[in-house]
Amino acid sequence: MKNKILITIMVVLALAASVIWYLVATPDQQQVETAQLGTPSATKQEPAVNNSTYASLEGDALDEAYIADMLAHHEAALNMAEQAQAVTAHNEIRTLAGNIIQTQSQEMMNMRTWQVEWGYEATTSGGHMSHGGGGADMAGDMVEMQNKLRDLTGEAYDKEFLIQMIIHHEQAVEMSRYVATKALHPELKDLASAVISAQTAEINQMKQWQKDWGY
């Protein structure tokens, strides 16, 4: 009988010890788990690294690369805009396309003049491939954008045109941010700033049309 009582007491004490250990240890463990769960969120909130295509360039190398890339970029925009004028279902897009053609044609003329005046390699498309940059990738992106619009007309064309032109404009804005402050020539700083201003406004307008037209 005494042995049974002793065993019962030992079992009760063991259970009590287990409960006490759990109550003491669990908050600490929860704190560790909470901290571990919080780590990814903290990482996501860190500022994005500047991944500008031109961040490693300066002086004439920067200006020459940007001009070559922007000529290729503008050329694609002109092709898309000229196509839009012929097949769009909305006069608003036709007007936008006309503005793109007028503005970017003048900018291309200026950039080609600067290539000659500043002794840079004359280019028409393909970007700054000869400068070790991403010109080949850019040229491929431009062709892909235009291919997505092939054989489309009316509303179907307009829906895809807005998608592609918004992406295209966003690329131009991103390309221009670094150059607007770091370019060697003031003329190029002014051009990059103008691209940011004008194309940001057009991006906002196109996004509003997407909402208005149910795209």
Secondary structure as UniProt FT lines:
FT   HELIX           2..44
FT   TURN            53..56
FT   HELIX           59..87
FT   HELIX           91..117
FT   TURN            118..119
FT   HELIX           129..131
FT   HELIX           135..147
FT   TURN            148..151
FT   HELIX           154..182
FT   HELIX           186..212
FT   TURN            213..214
//
